[in-house]
């Protein structure tokens, strides 16, 4: 019993903030900034039969998380915006039913949101730049035998690329999406990420990490187009 407890405690890891603390060559950092989304992924195997799996995640400025090819939750534009100098919100999801007995893949797309300056960074009194997109994540696994394990964001075992379809995204100019650069099955096991970069440990953000106190935004209704016109 004591040995199992010690093994469980050793398996509980502390997450790092990970990402890429610089622009890529194709990004633009001027008064009209353009920063491509960063895509991060890892694969892991379960140590037993999970009775519960809970994901805590904060992706700054905005994130979408996927497990084995399926999007986690129905929320959009997460996390809710805050004064990042004071507060950073993380979301919590029960993802027990999303895991497989064998290997599992976890992928996160990070967009700048309001964390990275959108425009006019030459006016810091108006729009502040809090840093480059970064990820904090902990997947807490409880197994049927009572043991526990954490899968966390860290330099080891995580890969990153910015050569994906979202070339720019901010609240001034919207999103630039290049479908020619879609990554394929990057959120599933067996994906070849050999050309991706090893994720790096990121600078700590200033704010205090806290659980989100309110529901996030969701798509409540979709309106079909009345007509489609093809040009060219």
Secondary structure by P-SEA (a helix, b strand, c coil): caaaaaaaaaaccccccccccccccccccccbbbbbbbbbbbbbbbcccccbbbbbbcccccccccccccccccccccccccccccbbbbbbbbccccccccbbbbbbbbccccccccccccccccccccccbbbbbbbbbbccccbbbbbccccccbbbbcccccccccccccccccccccccccccccccccccccbbbbccccbbbbcccccccccccccccccccccc
